[in-house]
Amino acid sequence: MTSSHKKQQGSPEERAEARRALAADPAQWPTLDDETFRGLVYSQCLDYGTTQDDTMIAGLHRLYHYNMQRTPEEERMQMCLAVEDFVEKNEGAGIMAYMPFLYAEENPRIISTAALAFSVLCPLENGDPLSGPRFLIRTMFTLPQRQDTEGDILTGILLLGDKRLLPLLEDAWERITDKARKRLAQANSGFAYDVTIEFLLRCLEKGCDEGVFGSVAAAIAKVPLIAKTSDIRDVERVFPAYGNSAEPIRLIQTWSFQDYLAKIRSRLDRLAAVESEPKVIPQMIDIWSDPDRFKKELGYDN
């Protein structure tokens, strides 16, 4: 590292100003070693998150795009998790530090992780527990040229597992592209949530493009194959999560896969009657009837 890149001396304000100047000078970024550059990106995310200074937005966007070119996915994910640690410890302060990870990032896993964390850590507006998800959905529809990643933001929200989110998710589904819908259909946290299945079923019942229908139906079919548990759960989140760290998720009800299948069977039969060939719904019913057998046959038990 050159002497000009050594740790800055002076007051906290002077050091912050020096970092801003460095972040605003793209010619300097390639001269920074990896650790220094990643520290710069992280510090600028937190700087914007805590100040919400609109004059930083364009520069931070450019800096993060260069970060995507230079920094591997796993390192960017670690940055995102570090933001989560900071925001949680500070009880929501700095929440806007997630903005680059939500609206500049292109990796689906990082975007959905950021969306989930933002949703549970966002301070409440007028006591509304869904303030975080509402803000994310409202914001993503105001930004141009981000259609492909809208499904990833909604994935993070869906994976919260909270059924109170259904109206927000259904409204957003009507407004996103088919490509984004397919990305959303791939949502998977390892847990089988009632809200996930209910949401996907409602999407099928409303009608959609054949390609989307197949993706959504296949996603429902795979739930018992990829779930880490042998049950489906209806849960309610505590928003914000630091409001009750002892019980951030409340378990409301559980079903076995067979019992849940019985609960939704009539709806599946109606969908199968209108589904075009080759039909996925009958295969889904077979899988849900005996998940253990299909796990072995399809190689999901490895």
N, C-alpha and C positions, 0 to 999 in steps of 0.2 A: 504494500500500500504506500502511495506517495505521501510526502509530508502534508500536502494539502488535504489529504483524506484522513489524517489522524483525528483522534477524538477531539471534538471542538471544546475550547475553553470558554469561560465566561458564565454569565447568568443563565438560568433555564430559558428565559425569554430570548437571549442572544443565540443560544444553541438551537432553539426552535426556529428562529429566523434563518439561521444558517442552513438547517435541514430543508426548509422551504425553498431557499435559493437553489440548493443543490437539486431538489426535486423538479425545479422549474427549468433546469438546464440539461436537456437530453444529450448534449455532446459529452457531458461528464459521466453519464451512466455506464458506458462500456469500460471506463477506466477504474470503476469500483470493483473490489473483489466481491465474491458472492455473498459473504456474510454481511459486509457493509451495505451492499445493495438491498438485500432482503430486510435488513434493519431499517433502511430508508423507507421502503414500501410500507412496512408495518407502522413506522412512526407517523407517516403521512395519513394512513388510514385512521389511526387514533386521533391525530390532529384534527382531521375533518370531522370525525365522529364526535369529538367533544366541543368543537367550536361551531360546527355547521356553517362554516364560512363559504358562501357560494362562490367566491372568487377562486377557490381551490378546485372546483369540480372539474373543469376542463383539463387542468394540469394533472390531477390525480388520475383521470381517465387515461391520459397518454402514458403516464408512468405505469399504470397497471397493465395496459396492453403490452408494453415492453416487458413487464414482469412475466406475462404469460409466455412470451417468446424465450425468455432466458431461464426461468425457474421451473423445475419439474413439477408435475401435478402434485406429488406427495408433499413437496415443500410448500406449495401454495395451500394445500389442505391444512398443514401445520400452522400456517399464518392465520387461517380462518379459525382454527381451534384456539389459537392464542387470543384472538379477538373475543371469542366466546368467554374465555377465562377472565379477561379484563372486564368485560361488560357485566358478567355475573358478580364478580367481586365488588364492583362499583354500583350494583343494584340498578342497572339500566343506563347509567351514565356512559356516554360514548356509543350508544346503540347505532348511530349512523355510520360508524366505522365499517359496517357490513356492506355498504353501498357498492364498492367495487366488486365484492365477491358475488353480489346479486345481479348487478346490471352492467358489468364489464367482462366478468369471467365467462368462459365458454364451456367449461367442463361440467357435465350434468351432476356429477356426484358432489362437487364443491358447491354448486349453486343450491342444490336441494338441502345440503347440510347447513348452509348459511340461512336459508329460508326457514328451516325448522328452528334453528337457534334464535334468529331474530324474532320469530313468532312467540317464543316462550319467554324471552327476556325483555321485550319491548314494554316500557312503562305504559300504564293504562291511560286512555283518554276518556275522561268523563266516566270512569269506572267500568268501561266496556272491556270484558275479558278477551275479546277478539280484536283488540286494537291493532296488534302486530300483523295478523293475517289480513285485516282490512287495508292497512297501509300498504302492504306488499302488493296486493291485487290492484288497488287503486293506482299505485305508482307504475306498475308494469304496463298498464294500458295507456299511460301517458308518454311512454318512451318509444321513439321510432326505431324500426329495424331490429327489434328484439324478439320477434315472433317465435323463433325456433326455441328459445330458452324459457318461454312462458310456462311450458309444461314442466320444466325442472323446478321453477319456483313453486308451482302448484303441487308438485310431488312432495316437497318439504312440508307444505301445509297439510296435505293429505296424511302424511306419515305421523302427524301428531296423534292420530287415532281418535280424535274427539268429534262426536257426532254433531255438536253444535256448529261445526264448520260446514255442514252439508249445504245450506242455502248459498253461502259464499262460493263454494266449489262448483255447484250447479250453474250459477250465474256465469262464472268464469268459463266453464266448459262451452257455453253457448258462444263465446266471443273469441276463442282461440282457434288456431289453424288445425287441420287434420294431422300435420306433422307433430305439432305440440301435443295433440291428444294422444298420439301413439307413444310419445315420450312419457306422458303422465301415466299411461296404462302400465308402464314398466315399474311403477313405484314398489319398492320392497325394502322393508326394514328388518325382515326376519320374524316379525310378529304379524299375526292375522287379526286385523281389526274389523269389527262390525261396520264401521263407517266406510272402510275401503271397499268392501263387497257391496254394501248398499249403494254407495256412490256409483260404482261401475255398473251395477245392475240398472240403476236409473238412467244412466247414459245410454245403455242398450235399449231400454224401453222407450226412450224419446226418439230413437232412430238416428242412424249415422251412416256414413259411407261404408261400403262393404269391407274395405281394408281396415278401417278403424274398428268396425264391428268385430272382425276376426281377431284383431290385436287385444281388444278389451275382453272378449270372451276367453281367449287363451290365457290372459292374465288372471282371470277369475279361476280358471281351471288349475293353474299352477299354485294357487295359494296353499293348499294342504301339502304340496310337494316341497315347497321351499321354506315353510314355516319352521321356526325353531321350537315351537311348542305344539302340543296336540289339541289346542283349543282355539276358539275365536273369542276375542275380548271386546267388550264395550267399556271404554274408559273415559274419564274426564280429566283434563289437564288443569293444573293450577296456573293461572296467568296473573302476573309473571311468576316464573318458577321459583324465584328467590322469596316469593311471598309466603311459601310454606315448603322449605327445603326438606323437611322431614317426610312429606308425602306429596311430591310433585305430580304424581299420577294416581288417581283414585279408580279402583276397579269396581265397575258397576255390575257386570254380568258376564258369564262365560257360557259357551256352547261347545259341544263336541262337533266335529265336522259333519257327522251323520245327522245330528239333531238340527244343525243349522241348514243342512241340505233339505231336511223335511220342512223347515220353516219357509224356504224360498222355492220349493219344488214347483208349485203351481205357476209361479212367475217364469221359471225356466222352461216349463212345458209350453207356455204361450210364446216365448221367444223362439223356441225350437220350431214351432209351427210356421213361423214367418221367415226363419233363417234360410238363406240360399245355400245350395250345395257348393263345396263340401261342408257339412254341418259340424260346428265345433261344440255346440251346447250339449248334444247327447254324449260326446266324449267327456265333457266336463262333469256331467252327472255320474258317469262311470267312475271317474277318478275320485270324486268326492265320496262315493259310496264305499270305496275301499282304498284309501290313500296309501296304506302300507304296501299293498301289492304293487301299486303303480310306482311307488318310490323305488322298489327293487327292479321292476321291469324297465323303467326309464332312467335308471342310474342316479337317482337323487338321494340314495341312502349311503353314498360313499363319503 
